[in-house]
């Protein structure tokens, strides 16, 4: 059951990243660019969650997950602060 939930979260964040980056290609709005890359990092974070909890439960991947979550939030924060329309 956990694998299903974690996989659905990964697929959802991947779909959000794809939609945001596709919209950026159409419109050129920079905030969509940073939001899309933030969701790419969230997808990586969710992949590490699947690896940590389901595939390799004996391996301690919490620091890697935390770094990927930090990168994701920093990308979004940078886009929100420095991209003006």
Buried (B, 14 or more C-beta within 10 A) or exposed (E): EEEEEBBEBBEBBBEBBBEBBEBBEEEEBBBBBBBBBBBBBBBBBBBBBBBBBEEEEEEEBEEBBEBBBEBBBEBBEEBEEEBEE
